[in-house]
Amino acid sequence: MLEEELKFEVDDDFSLPVIKGLRSKARKKLVATYFDTADLRLARSGASLRHRDGDPLPWTVKLPTGVPGVRHEISMAGPKVRLPADLVWLVASLTRGAPLRRAAVLRSDRQVYDAPGVEIADDRVLSGAMTFREIELELAGGTRKELSTLERAVVRAGARPSRYPSKLVRVLGERAQRPPDPLPPTEMGEPSEEEVVRQAIRRAVQRILWHDPLVRLGDPLPDGDTPVHQMRVGCRRLRSDLRTFSSMLEPEWAGWLRSELKWVADLLGGARDVEVLRARLQVTASADPLAPMDPVAVATIDGRLAERQALALKELEEGLRTGRYLDLVDELTRATREVPFTGQELRVRGARKLAGKAEALTPNDPDETWHSVRILAKRARYAADAMGHKPHAKALAAVQDLLGEHQDAAVAAETWLGFGDDPALAVTAGRLYERERARIRQVREEFPSLWQRAEEKSPAD
């Protein structure tokens, strides 16, 4: 679940303002034990892993989302004497497998209040020789407008927005406020070619590692996308960037990294491909309300795809719980700080090859030929984006999306045809196949004009 809260530093004599609907809820004595690596990799990344005495689900992991004040919160049961393996692996993209040990113990005297749409926690915290008081406002079924209204009220009463993202960071001090691993991307002015490469690597690594724990959880993203898709895109994007910038990178390093990224992308791909097929099945089956398909047959096909998906997710989970994967995470993290450059200038290839193949496409070419152009378009788009050619990258993204629809339809068509061996599914499978082939013909008709617009956005040589 997502936790959205605001934190405030207050003096000992602070009093909450008069708030309509405010109701005292409970008073609690909390003892929270936090675990981290020796160099505080979790805290520096904005994450935490704790055990809190007395909670029904005492073990909790909090993960950053990139939005200040908003974090993923995952809680589970388990004895205090042993860190739950599932939570240890959940933060593996941040710890990189380093041992976790007790980092701090925070004792809080908490008074909880209910306000309209918001829960208020008034904490008096003790950790070692340090004591302080903090007010937390957490959304509890309300709106951001209600949260903002309450924020203004407590600030007028003398509360100060906290200088720290969490109580833990405040207690741990300067070491917890050092730069995170991996380093995040930063804004570029007029960057050198080497800086372009560094930022491209940081963007892709951030995408991969931020989605790693969400892949393990299996929850969809707020926008309806899936972590499996986003993590796979990150792997593919970085593989493409390493190819684009190959003239500048130490070959053995880049080759090893591309190989290991392919391994992870293939594991993600097994789960993602079935994910796409299941979503596509529903869309294709309901495309014509005047010609409905047999709902029992559609449900049977979906059930068999679900079995494939479960197997693919199990294989993915096993792959992400290996030393091989942790070695890759370690190298990805290092790459955000240190890139082994060769000292050679950038030589970008492939644009002419894409243009030649795209212009030569015909409506009667096999699906494989169309797919090969999609791969080239994707590489060209990533290269244009990394080099700052935004209009061209945007135009190529449209080309890539259209050819991606072509590929999804082609794969789906062959998948539906495979179900035709079952007499109970043969008619439905055949109808699904024909609808996918019709979509492929439509894409091929739309392609030439879209490609022409992309060519018009191409930067001058």
C-alpha positions as semicolon CSV with decimal commas, in nm:
position;residue;x (nm);y (nm);z (nm)
1;M;0,000;0,000;0,000
2;L;0,100;0,363;-0,044
3;E;0,164;0,573;0,264
4;E;0,135;0,949;0,221
5;E;0,229;1,164;0,518
6;L;0,375;1,497;0,626
7;K;0,614;1,535;0,919
8;F;0,666;1,835;1,143
9;E;0,914;1,928;1,414
10;V;0,751;2,085;1,720
11;D;0,858;2,215;2,060
12;D;0,765;2,039;2,384
13;D;0,495;2,295;2,462
14;F;0,328;2,273;2,117
15;S;-0,051;2,233;2,118
16;L;-0,260;2,114;1,828
17;P;-0,488;2,386;1,687
18;V;-0,864;2,367;1,709
19;I;-0,966;2,127;1,430
20;K;-1,328;2,056;1,345
21;G;-1,405;1,688;1,388
22;L;-1,083;1,611;1,577
23;R;-1,119;1,306;1,799
24;S;-0,867;1,150;2,036
25;K;-0,815;0,789;1,930
26;A;-0,547;0,609;2,130
27;R;-0,225;0,643;2,326
28;K;0,052;0,391;2,255
29;K;0,399;0,303;2,373
30;L;0,597;0,199;2,063
31;V;0,935;0,028;2,043
32;A;1,070;0,008;1,687
33;T;1,394;-0,171;1,602
34;Y;1,542;-0,074;1,265
35;F;1,776;-0,288;1,058
36;D;2,020;-0,172;0,792
37;T;2,358;-0,249;0,639
38;A;2,680;-0,125;0,798
39;D;2,689;0,169;0,553
40;L;2,314;0,242;0,588
41;R;2,216;0,157;0,231
42;L;1,846;0,149;0,317
43;A;1,833;0,477;0,505
44;R;2,041;0,660;0,244
45;S;1,796;0,541;-0,023
46;G;1,489;0,657;0,170
47;A;1,389;0,302;0,270
48;S;1,361;0,123;0,604
49;L;1,307;-0,221;0,755
50;R;1,181;-0,240;1,111
51;H;1,020;-0,454;1,378
52;R;0,770;-0,276;1,604
53;D;0,662;-0,447;1,924
54;G;0,291;-0,504;1,972
55;D;0,178;-0,449;1,612
56;P;-0,040;-0,727;1,462
57;L;0,200;-0,723;1,164
58;P;0,521;-0,620;1,338
59;W;0,763;-0,635;1,043
60;T;0,744;-0,341;0,802
61;V;0,940;-0,231;0,496
62;K;0,901;0,120;0,358
63;L;1,026;0,196;0,007
64;P;1,069;0,528;-0,175
65;T;0,845;0,622;-0,467
66;G;1,032;0,929;-0,589
67;V;0,755;1,153;-0,451
68;P;0,840;1,334;-0,123
69;G;0,625;1,209;0,164
70;V;0,493;0,909;-0,029
71;R;0,631;0,561;0,029
72;H;0,531;0,201;-0,031
73;E;0,454;0,028;0,298
74;I;0,459;-0,351;0,328
75;S;0,393;-0,527;0,659
76;M;0,390;-0,892;0,760
77;A;0,388;-1,121;1,061
78;G;0,692;-1,299;1,198
79;P;0,893;-1,355;1,516
80;K;1,128;-1,082;1,632
81;V;1,422;-1,322;1,660
82;R;1,457;-1,364;1,283
83;L;1,439;-1,124;0,987
84;P;1,172;-1,253;0,744
85;A;1,343;-1,380;0,428
86;D;1,071;-1,228;0,206
87;L;1,141;-0,880;0,341
88;V;1,518;-0,927;0,318
89;W;1,480;-1,009;-0,052
90;L;1,230;-0,727;-0,093
91;V;1,508;-0,476;-0,019
92;A;1,782;-0,670;-0,201
93;S;1,801;-0,415;-0,483
94;L;1,908;-0,161;-0,218
95;T;2,120;-0,377;0,014
96;R;2,281;-0,574;-0,273
97;G;2,288;-0,874;-0,039
98;A;2,494;-0,708;0,235
99;P;2,416;-0,834;0,589
100;L;2,146;-0,652;0,783
101;R;2,204;-0,565;1,146
102;R;2,036;-0,355;1,412
103;A;2,085;0,012;1,327
104;A;1,870;0,192;1,584
105;V;1,595;0,149;1,843
106;L;1,331;0,422;1,869
107;R;1,091;0,439;2,166
108;S;0,787;0,659;2,111
109;D;0,505;0,778;2,330
110;R;0,235;0,824;2,063
111;Q;-0,098;0,999;2,090
112;V;-0,320;0,934;1,791
113;Y;-0,607;1,154;1,673
114;D;-0,862;1,118;1,397
115;A;-0,935;1,423;1,182
116;P;-1,149;1,433;0,866
117;G;-0,964;1,211;0,615
118;V;-0,636;1,235;0,808
119;E;-0,477;1,057;1,103
120;I;-0,260;1,266;1,335
121;A;0,022;1,111;1,538
122;D;0,186;1,316;1,812
123;D;0,513;1,137;1,895
124;R;0,760;1,196;2,174
125;V;1,066;0,998;2,068
126;L;1,359;0,864;2,269
127;S;1,663;0,697;2,110
128;G;1,979;0,672;2,318
129;A;2,050;1,020;2,448
130;M;1,835;1,188;2,181
131;T;1,480;1,305;2,249
132;F;1,245;1,502;2,025
133;R;0,880;1,553;1,945
134;E;0,726;1,510;1,600
135;I;0,381;1,549;1,449
136;E;0,276;1,325;1,157
137;L;-0,022;1,387;0,931
138;E;-0,111;1,077;0,731
139;L;-0,382;1,047;0,470
140;A;-0,644;0,801;0,596
141;G;-0,907;0,783;0,327
142;G;-0,913;1,157;0,275
143;T;-0,800;1,387;-0,004
144;R;-0,483;1,587;-0,057
145;K;-0,693;1,900;-0,012
146;E;-0,789;1,786;0,339
147;L;-0,424;1,706;0,411
148;S;-0,314;2,050;0,289
149;T;-0,581;2,224;0,498
150;L;-0,460;2,046;0,810
151;E;-0,098;2,120;0,718
152;R;-0,167;2,493;0,709
153;A;-0,341;2,474;1,046
154;V;-0,054;2,303;1,229
155;V;0,204;2,534;1,070
156;R;0,007;2,838;1,190
157;A;0,011;2,679;1,536
158;G;0,392;2,671;1,533
159;A;0,485;2,339;1,370
160;R;0,782;2,338;1,131
161;P;0,815;2,107;0,827
162;S;1,067;1,844;0,928
163;R;1,422;1,874;0,801
164;Y;1,439;1,494;0,791
165;P;1,251;1,243;0,574
166;S;1,199;1,011;0,873
167;K;1,259;0,976;1,246
168;L;1,519;0,711;1,169
169;V;1,729;0,945;0,952
170;R;1,710;1,210;1,224
171;V;1,840;0,960;1,480
172;L;2,113;0,815;1,257
173;G;2,243;1,159;1,166
174;E;2,483;1,263;0,893
175;R;2,572;0,911;0,773
176;A;2,210;0,845;0,679
177;Q;2,198;1,166;0,474
178;R;2,488;1,084;0,243
179;P;2,416;1,021;-0,128
180;P;2,219;0,703;-0,199
181;D;2,326;0,392;-0,385
182;P;2,275;0,394;-0,674
183;L;2,324;0,759;-0,769
184;P;2,005;0,903;-0,925
185;P;2,000;1,088;-1,258
186;T;2,049;1,463;-1,250
187;E;1,960;1,750;-1,480
188;M;2,205;1,823;-1,762
189;G;2,286;2,162;-1,909
190;E;2,518;2,125;-2,206
191;P;2,668;1,788;-2,117
192;S;2,973;1,620;-2,257
193;E;2,931;1,289;-2,437
194;E;3,056;1,108;-2,126
195;E;2,795;1,285;-1,912
196;V;2,523;1,181;-2,157
197;V;2,629;0,821;-2,107
198;R;2,638;0,852;-1,727
199;Q;2,289;0,999;-1,711
200;A;2,147;0,738;-1,950
201;I;2,288;0,462;-1,730
202;R;2,153;0,623;-1,413
203;R;1,803;0,660;-1,558
204;A;1,787;0,298;-1,668
205;V;1,935;0,161;-1,345
206;Q;1,689;0,364;-1,139
207;R;1,402;0,222;-1,344
208;I;1,523;-0,135;-1,295
209;L;1,598;-0,117;-0,925
210;W;1,297;0,089;-0,821
211;H;1,065;-0,167;-0,977
212;D;1,250;-0,471;-0,843
213;P;1,065;-0,484;-0,506
214;L;0,731;-0,413;-0,675
215;V;0,789;-0,707;-0,911
216;R;0,844;-0,927;-0,605
217;L;0,520;-0,800;-0,451
218;G;0,321;-0,853;-0,770
219;D;0,103;-0,545;-0,726
220;P;0,000;-0,323;-1,020
221;L;0,123;0,035;-1,042
222;P;-0,115;0,324;-0,967
223;D;-0,139;0,411;-1,338
224;G;-0,248;0,057;-1,428
225;D;0,090;-0,045;-1,568
226;T;0,282;-0,334;-1,414
227;P;0,623;-0,346;-1,242
228;V;0,721;-0,644;-1,460
229;H;0,674;-0,428;-1,770
230;Q;0,864;-0,130;-1,630
231;M;1,156;-0,336;-1,502
232;R;1,179;-0,514;-1,837
233;V;1,178;-0,179;-2,019
234;G;1,461;-0,066;-1,794
235;C;1,669;-0,374;-1,881
236;R;1,603;-0,336;-2,252
237;R;1,669;0,035;-2,242
238;L;2,006;-0,009;-2,076
239;R;2,105;-0,289;-2,314
240;S;2,021;-0,059;-2,604
241;D;2,214;0,232;-2,452
242;L;2,519;0,013;-2,401
243;R;2,501;-0,081;-2,769
244;T;2,453;0,282;-2,876
245;F;2,751;0,402;-2,672
246;S;2,967;0,094;-2,736
247;S;3,249;0,293;-2,899
248;M;3,298;0,480;-2,570
249;L;3,275;0,182;-2,332
250;E;3,519;-0,088;-2,232
251;P;3,402;-0,382;-2,448
252;E;3,438;-0,665;-2,195
253;W;3,248;-0,471;-1,927
254;A;2,968;-0,363;-2,160
255;G;2,942;-0,714;-2,308
256;W;2,910;-0,880;-1,967
257;L;2,652;-0,626;-1,854
258;R;2,446;-0,665;-2,171
259;S;2,451;-1,043;-2,133
260;E;2,335;-1,035;-1,771
261;L;2,066;-0,778;-1,849
262;K;1,940;-1,004;-2,126
263;W;1,915;-1,290;-1,877
264;V;1,697;-1,081;-1,644
265;A;1,497;-0,932;-1,934
266;D;1,420;-1,284;-2,058
267;L;1,295;-1,386;-1,713
268;L;1,078;-1,076;-1,702
269;G;0,972;-1,137;-2,061
270;G;0,827;-1,477;-1,982
271;A;0,594;-1,317;-1,729
272;R;0,530;-1,002;-1,932
273;D;0,440;-1,184;-2,254
274;V;0,162;-1,379;-2,082
275;E;0,053;-1,062;-1,903
276;V;0,007;-0,894;-2,242
277;L;-0,172;-1,196;-2,389
278;R;-0,424;-1,213;-2,107
279;A;-0,506;-0,843;-2,139
280;R;-0,523;-0,872;-2,517
281;L;-0,755;-1,172;-2,501
282;Q;-1,023;-0,966;-2,328
283;V;-0,987;-0,673;-2,569
284;T;-0,990;-0,889;-2,882
285;A;-1,277;-1,109;-2,764
286;S;-1,497;-0,805;-2,690
287;A;-1,393;-0,597;-2,993
288;D;-1,730;-0,644;-3,168
289;P;-2,028;-0,638;-2,926
290;L;-2,257;-0,746;-3,214
291;A;-2,055;-1,065;-3,262
292;P;-1,985;-1,191;-2,909
293;M;-1,760;-1,489;-2,852
294;D;-1,829;-1,797;-2,642
295;P;-1,760;-1,674;-2,285
296;V;-1,683;-2,025;-2,161
297;A;-1,418;-2,075;-2,431
298;V;-1,265;-1,732;-2,360
299;A;-1,255;-1,809;-1,988
300;T;-1,090;-2,145;-2,056
301;I;-0,820;-1,985;-2,269
302;D;-0,761;-1,724;-2,001
303;G;-0,733;-1,994;-1,735
304;R;-0,466;-2,176;-1,932
305;L;-0,276;-1,852;-1,983
306;A;-0,298;-1,788;-1,609
307;E;-0,128;-2,123;-1,547
308;R;0,153;-2,022;-1,783
309;Q;0,183;-1,688;-1,608
310;A;0,211;-1,850;-1,264
311;L;0,497;-2,070;-1,387
312;A;0,674;-1,771;-1,546
313;L;0,641;-1,565;-1,226
314;K;0,778;-1,853;-1,019
315;E;1,081;-1,878;-1,249
316;L;1,127;-1,500;-1,229
317;E;1,112;-1,502;-0,849
318;E;1,369;-1,781;-0,833
319;G;1,601;-1,588;-1,065
320;L;1,576;-1,272;-0,856
321;R;1,676;-1,468;-0,545
322;T;2,018;-1,572;-0,671
323;G;2,373;-1,460;-0,617
324;R;2,398;-1,406;-0,991
325;Y;2,126;-1,141;-0,973
326;L;2,285;-0,973;-0,671
327;D;2,615;-0,953;-0,862
328;L;2,432;-0,776;-1,144
329;V;2,265;-0,533;-0,901
330;D;2,605;-0,460;-0,748
331;E;2,755;-0,380;-1,089
332;L;2,456;-0,169;-1,192
333;T;2,494;0,033;-0,872
334;R;2,866;0,078;-0,932
335;A;2,796;0,189;-1,290
336;T;2,601;0,491;-1,164
337;R;2,928;0,613;-1,008
338;E;3,205;0,472;-1,225
339;V;3,177;0,406;-1,599
340;P;3,479;0,240;-1,771
341;F;3,525;0,471;-2,067
342;T;3,769;0,394;-2,348
343;G;3,850;0,755;-2,432
344;Q;3,707;0,711;-2,782
345;E;3,448;0,946;-2,934
346;L;3,084;0,848;-2,975
347;R;2,998;0,681;-3,304
348;V;2,624;0,622;-3,339
349;R;2,528;0,365;-3,600
350;G;2,201;0,224;-3,720
351;A;1,999;0,526;-3,836
352;R;2,061;0,456;-4,204
353;K;1,988;0,086;-4,157
354;L;1,653;0,169;-3,995
355;A;1,560;0,413;-4,271
356;G;1,646;0,164;-4,542
357;K;1,449;-0,121;-4,386
358;A;1,150;0,096;-4,292
359;E;1,117;0,241;-4,642
360;A;1,146;-0,105;-4,797
361;L;0,862;-0,257;-4,594
362;T;0,563;-0,382;-4,793
363;P;0,219;-0,501;-4,678
364;N;0,308;-0,853;-4,790
365;D;0,632;-0,888;-4,592
366;P;0,635;-1,160;-4,323
367;D;0,574;-1,068;-3,960
368;E;0,941;-1,129;-3,878
369;T;1,050;-0,854;-4,119
370;W;0,814;-0,606;-3,960
371;H;0,938;-0,707;-3,615
372;S;1,301;-0,651;-3,716
373;V;1,214;-0,291;-3,808
374;R;1,048;-0,246;-3,469
375;I;1,370;-0,351;-3,296
376;L;1,571;-0,100;-3,501
377;A;1,315;0,174;-3,432
378;K;1,337;0,107;-3,058
379;R;1,717;0,134;-3,061
380;A;1,702;0,454;-3,265
381;R;1,444;0,602;-3,030
382;Y;1,654;0,528;-2,722
383;A;1,962;0,674;-2,888
384;A;1,776;0,991;-2,989
385;D;1,637;1,028;-2,637
386;A;1,980;0,983;-2,476
387;M;2,134;1,239;-2,712
388;G;1,863;1,494;-2,633
389;H;1,689;1,481;-2,973
390;K;1,347;1,491;-2,809
391;P;1,120;1,561;-3,113
392;H;1,279;1,277;-3,308
393;A;1,263;1,046;-3,006
394;K;0,894;1,125;-2,962
395;A;0,821;1,055;-3,328
396;L;1,015;0,728;-3,314
397;A;0,825;0,631;-2,999
398;A;0,503;0,653;-3,200
399;V;0,658;0,431;-3,467
400;Q;0,775;0,187;-3,203
401;D;0,430;0,177;-3,040
402;L;0,258;0,106;-3,372
403;L;0,503;-0,169;-3,460
404;G;0,469;-0,300;-3,106
405;E;0,096;-0,335;-3,167
406;H;0,182;-0,525;-3,485
407;Q;0,410;-0,762;-3,292
408;D;0,159;-0,813;-3,010
409;A;-0,111;-0,898;-3,264
410;A;0,119;-1,138;-3,449
411;V;0,222;-1,321;-3,131
412;A;-0,138;-1,332;-3,009
413;A;-0,261;-1,467;-3,343
414;E;-0,021;-1,760;-3,327
415;T;-0,108;-1,819;-2,962
416;W;-0,483;-1,831;-3,033
417;L;-0,420;-2,064;-3,323
418;G;-0,241;-2,301;-3,086
419;F;-0,560;-2,341;-2,883
420;G;-0,740;-2,461;-3,197
421;D;-0,620;-2,816;-3,131
422;D;-0,889;-2,840;-2,863
423;P;-1,227;-2,901;-3,036
424;A;-1,407;-2,709;-2,761
425;L;-1,195;-2,401;-2,833
426;A;-1,138;-2,430;-3,207
427;V;-1,411;-2,192;-3,325
428;T;-1,325;-1,922;-3,069
429;A;-0,953;-1,962;-3,138
430;G;-1,012;-1,921;-3,511
431;R;-1,221;-1,609;-3,463
432;L;-0,960;-1,457;-3,232
433;Y;-0,692;-1,535;-3,491
434;E;-0,884;-1,359;-3,769
435;R;-0,937;-1,046;-3,559
436;E;-0,564;-1,025;-3,484
437;R;-0,473;-1,064;-3,852
438;A;-0,721;-0,788;-3,937
439;R;-0,546;-0,562;-3,687
440;I;-0,210;-0,644;-3,845
441;R;-0,339;-0,539;-4,187
442;Q;-0,465;-0,213;-4,036
443;V;-0,125;-0,138;-3,877
444;R;0,051;-0,198;-4,208
445;E;-0,177;0,056;-4,374
446;E;-0,108;0,316;-4,104
447;F;0,270;0,272;-4,100
448;P;0,394;0,467;-4,407
449;S;0,247;0,803;-4,303
450;L;0,367;0,762;-3,943
451;W;0,716;0,675;-4,062
452;Q;0,721;0,981;-4,288
453;R;0,642;1,206;-3,989
454;A;0,925;1,048;-3,793
455;E;1,170;1,111;-4,079
456;E;1,066;1,475;-4,088
457;K;1,168;1,508;-3,720
458;S;1,510;1,352;-3,776
459;P;1,793;1,591;-3,679
460;A;2,013;1,716;-3,962
461;D;2,338;1,520;-4,013
